[in-house]
């Protein structure tokens, strides 16, 4: 997930969740905790108007 965000810089919530489901369907349960961790580490920002995440890390 982080690799995809680094490549595209911004990704909608639906597209990112679809990517995770495609790669590992059984790990979809960990999607929200993973996004929360990336947010707490300051690697992503959430934009509510576009319902998307932006990679802002190093």
C-alpha positions, 0 to 999 in steps of 0.5 A: 500500500505504501509503495503504491502511494509513493508511486502515485502520490494521491489515491482515492480511498476506494482505489487504495482499498481495491488495490489491497483486496486485489493483492491480498483479499484476506488482509482487507481487515487490516486496511483501516489500522494500516492507514491509521498507522501511516497517518500517525507516522505522518506519511499520509494526509487525508483529504475529505473533499476528494476522499483521498490520501496523499503521500507526504513522507520522505 
